[in-house]
Amino acid sequence: MQTKEFSRAVSIVDRINETYADLRNAEKLVADYILSNLNRRLDNSITELAGAIGVSEATISRLSRSLGYRGYQDLKLSIAAGAGNDDEIPNLPAEIRETDTPPEISQKLGEAIAQSIRDTRAFLDKQALDLAVEMLCQADHIMFMGVGGAASICLEATHLFHKAGRAATFVPDGYSQIVTASSMKPGQVLVAVSHTGQTQSVARALKLARSAGARTVAITSDRRSPVAEAAETTLITWKQEKTTIPLFGDFIEGRSCQLYLVDLLFLLVLFRSEQGEREALHRTGSALQNYYFR
């Protein structure tokens, strides 16, 4: 694999996302370990880390260079710089400070959201996207599942597909997700949204739906999470260098990236599907105009 060049400002998460598909399997194990421990300082020696993960020291050195670092020590310094401190408010854009003025917060928030969407687009797996669109185009019924903040994204997705005349349902709570997934049928599609990928009811629902013969899509930031691994195809969103603290909700940027992918899926289905979506949009638009303006 040819070593890529990165500027010092490029985060380790972005470096891993950009090179992940080209990494060897052993190198992916190291990359996955790093992504799962971004909020911790990496104090292990290269020998200790290799033993903990079950790879060779050469694998860690090779990954370090593949990510654009001079070596393992340089990689460790990058992780330490992004580890943050306990005084920061969890899950807010890293650049925003409490002492910032409203205009500064406005600018920083806009830039953070824009950059997270650019990252999501840059790392988008075309094959995974095409498969997800194919599933949705052929679906008899689309189920959207997510809890907490992800629930709002699922509600918006259901609204979009409803306006286009597609049968779509939003299932918001864990109990209903398990019940609904267990009774899904071939021809139906489950789209699950979870920023961390750790929502157990959603991961379980994906497994149940697949067992019942339904197709499944996950939208998450963690490619090695239970939600991602339970789905037939997964779309990966931007991920902050520090790990998410679920108690405080997901990152603001994470929500924006999820909505971006939902809108992208909707547009691609609208352009490719042959289930009368365009005609349905005209009908719903006309009906709403008559209801509100006549």
C-alpha positions in Angstrom: 0.0 0.0 0.0 1.3 3.4 -1.0 1.7 5.8 2.0 -0.6 8.8 1.8 0.5 12.3 2.8 -1.6 14.3 5.2 -1.2 17.7 6.7 -0.6 17.9 10.4 -4.0 19.3 10.9 -5.8 16.2 9.6 -7.2 14.2 12.5 -6.4 10.6 13.1 -10.1 9.7 12.6 -10.0 11.2 9.2 -6.7 9.5 8.3 -8.1 6.1 9.4 -11.4 6.6 7.5 -9.6 7.7 4.3 -7.2 4.7 4.3 -9.3 2.0 6.0 -10.5 0.2 2.9 -6.8 -0.3 1.7 -5.5 -1.5 5.1 -4.6 -5.2 5.6 -6.8 -7.1 8.0 -4.2 -7.0 10.9 -3.8 -3.2 10.4 -7.6 -2.8 10.6 -7.5 -4.5 14.0 -5.1 -1.8 15.2 -7.2 1.0 13.5 -10.4 -0.4 15.2 -8.6 -0.4 18.6 -7.6 3.2 18.1 -11.1 4.3 17.1 -12.5 2.6 20.2 -10.1 4.3 22.6 -9.8 7.8 21.3 -10.6 9.4 24.7 -7.6 7.6 26.4 -4.0 8.4 26.2 -2.1 5.6 24.4 0.6 4.9 27.0 1.5 1.4 25.8 4.8 0.6 24.3 4.6 -0.8 20.8 5.4 -4.3 22.2 2.6 -4.0 24.8 0.1 -2.7 22.3 0.9 -5.5 19.8 0.4 -8.1 22.5 -2.9 -6.6 23.6 -4.3 -6.6 20.1 -2.7 -9.8 18.9 -0.7 -8.4 16.0 3.0 -7.9 15.3 5.0 -4.8 16.1 5.7 -4.4 12.4 1.9 -4.2 11.7 1.6 -1.2 14.1 4.6 0.5 12.6 3.3 -0.1 9.1 -0.1 1.3 10.1 1.5 4.4 11.6 3.3 5.1 8.3 0.1 4.4 6.3 -1.7 7.1 8.4 1.0 9.6 7.5 2.9 9.5 10.8 6.7 9.1 11.1 6.2 6.1 13.4 4.4 4.8 16.4 5.6 7.6 18.7 4.3 10.2 16.3 0.9 8.4 16.3 0.8 8.3 20.1 1.4 12.1 20.2 -1.5 12.7 17.8 -3.8 10.6 20.0 -2.7 12.4 23.2 -3.3 15.8 21.5 -6.9 14.9 20.7 -7.7 13.3 24.0 -9.0 16.5 25.5 -9.6 17.2 29.2 -12.4 16.7 31.8 -13.4 20.4 31.8 -14.8 20.3 28.3 -18.6 19.9 27.8 -19.1 16.4 26.3 -20.2 16.0 22.7 -20.1 19.6 21.6 -18.0 20.6 18.6 -14.4 20.6 19.8 -13.6 24.1 18.5 -16.4 25.9 20.5 -15.5 27.4 23.8 -17.8 28.8 26.5 -16.0 32.1 26.3 -16.8 32.5 22.6 -19.1 35.3 21.5 -22.4 34.5 19.8 -21.0 35.4 16.3 -17.9 33.2 17.0 -20.1 30.3 18.1 -22.3 30.8 15.0 -19.3 30.7 12.7 -17.6 27.7 14.5 -20.8 25.7 14.5 -21.4 26.3 10.9 -17.9 25.3 10.0 -18.0 22.2 12.2 -21.2 21.0 10.6 -20.0 21.7 7.1 -16.7 19.9 7.7 -18.5 16.8 9.2 -20.7 16.5 6.2 -17.7 16.9 3.9 -16.0 14.1 5.8 -19.1 11.8 5.6 -19.3 12.4 1.8 -15.6 11.8 1.3 -15.6 8.5 3.1 -18.9 7.3 1.6 -18.7 3.7 0.4 -20.3 3.7 -3.1 -21.0 0.0 -3.1 -22.8 0.2 0.3 -24.7 3.3 -0.9 -25.8 1.6 -4.1 -27.0 -1.5 -2.3 -29.0 0.6 0.2 -30.7 2.5 -2.6 -31.5 -0.7 -4.5 -33.1 -2.1 -1.3 -35.2 1.0 -0.8 -36.3 1.1 -4.5 -37.6 -2.4 -4.3 -39.1 -2.3 -0.8 -42.8 -2.9 -0.2 -42.5 -1.2 3.2 -39.7 0.8 4.9 -39.2 0.7 8.7 -37.1 3.3 10.4 -35.7 2.7 13.8 -33.7 4.8 16.2 -33.9 6.0 19.8 -33.0 9.3 21.5 -31.7 11.9 19.1 -31.7 9.4 16.2 -35.5 9.2 16.6 -35.9 12.7 15.1 -33.9 11.6 12.1 -36.1 8.6 11.6 -39.2 10.7 11.9 -37.9 13.0 9.2 -37.1 10.1 6.9 -40.6 8.6 7.4 -42.1 12.0 6.5 -40.0 12.3 3.3 -40.9 8.8 2.0 -44.6 9.3 3.0 -44.8 12.4 0.8 -43.4 10.4 -2.0 -46.2 7.8 -1.7 -44.0 5.1 -0.1 -45.2 2.9 2.8 -42.9 3.9 5.7 -43.1 3.5 9.5 -41.1 5.0 12.3 -40.6 2.7 15.4 -39.2 4.8 18.3 -38.9 2.5 21.4 -36.9 -0.6 22.1 -39.9 -2.8 22.9 -41.8 -1.9 19.7 -38.6 -2.3 17.7 -38.1 -5.9 18.8 -41.8 -6.7 18.2 -41.9 -5.1 14.8 -38.6 -6.5 13.6 -39.5 -10.1 14.5 -42.6 -9.9 12.3 -41.0 -8.3 9.3 -41.2 -10.1 5.9 -39.2 -10.4 2.7 -39.7 -7.3 0.6 -39.5 -5.0 3.6 -36.5 -2.9 4.6 -35.3 -1.8 8.0 -33.2 1.3 8.2 -31.6 1.7 11.6 -29.9 4.9 12.8 -27.5 5.0 15.8 -24.6 7.5 16.1 -22.6 5.3 18.4 -23.8 2.0 17.0 -24.2 0.7 20.6 -28.0 0.8 20.9 -28.8 -2.8 21.8 -32.5 -2.8 20.8 -31.6 -1.4 17.4 -28.8 -4.0 16.9 -31.2 -6.8 18.0 -33.9 -5.5 15.7 -31.6 -5.7 12.7 -30.7 -9.3 13.5 -34.3 -10.3 13.9 -35.3 -8.5 10.7 -32.6 -10.3 8.7 -33.6 -13.6 10.2 -37.2 -12.9 9.0 -36.0 -12.3 5.5 -36.1 -8.5 5.4 -33.3 -6.3 4.1 -31.4 -4.1 6.5 -29.4 -0.8 6.4 -27.5 0.9 9.2 -26.4 4.5 9.5 -23.8 4.9 12.2 -20.3 6.4 12.9 -18.7 3.2 14.1 -18.1 0.5 11.4 -17.2 -2.1 14.1 -20.2 -1.5 16.4 -23.0 -4.0 17.0 -25.5 -2.0 14.9 -23.1 -1.8 11.9 -22.2 -5.5 12.1 -25.8 -6.6 12.4 -26.9 -4.8 9.2 -26.6 -6.1 5.6 -25.1 -2.8 4.5 -23.8 0.2 6.5 -23.3 3.9 5.7 -20.7 5.5 7.9 -21.0 9.0 9.2 -18.4 11.4 10.6 -17.0 10.5 14.0 -15.4 12.8 16.6 -11.9 12.0 17.8 -13.2 11.6 21.3 -15.7 8.8 22.0 -19.4 9.7 22.5 -20.9 9.8 26.0 -24.4 8.5 25.4 -25.7 10.2 28.6 -25.2 13.6 27.0 -26.7 12.6 23.6 -24.9 12.4 20.3 -22.7 15.0 18.7 -24.4 17.9 17.0 -22.3 17.1 13.9 -23.4 13.5 14.0 -27.1 14.5 13.7 -26.3 16.7 10.7 -24.5 13.8 9.0 -27.4 11.4 9.6 -29.8 13.8 8.1 -27.5 14.3 5.1 -27.4 10.6 4.4 -31.2 10.3 4.8 -31.7 13.1 2.3 -29.2 11.5 0.0 -31.0 8.2 0.1 -34.3 9.9 -0.5 -33.1 11.8 -3.6 -31.4 8.7 -5.1 -34.6 6.6 -4.6 -36.7 9.4 -6.1 -34.5 9.4 -9.2 -34.1 5.7 -9.6 -37.3 4.0 -8.3 -40.3 3.2 -10.4 -42.9 3.2 -7.7 -44.5 6.5 -8.7 -42.6 8.7 -6.3 -42.6 11.8 -8.5 -46.3 11.6 -9.2 -47.0 11.1 -5.5 -45.0 14.2 -4.6 -47.2 16.2 -7.0 -50.3 14.8 -5.5 -49.3 15.5 -1.9 -48.1 19.0 -2.9 -51.4 19.7 -4.6 -53.4 18.3 -1.6 -51.5 20.5 0.9 -51.9 23.5 -1.3 -55.6 23.0 -1.4 -55.8 22.4 2.3 -53.9 25.4 3.4 -54.4 28.0 0.7 -57.9 27.5 -0.6 
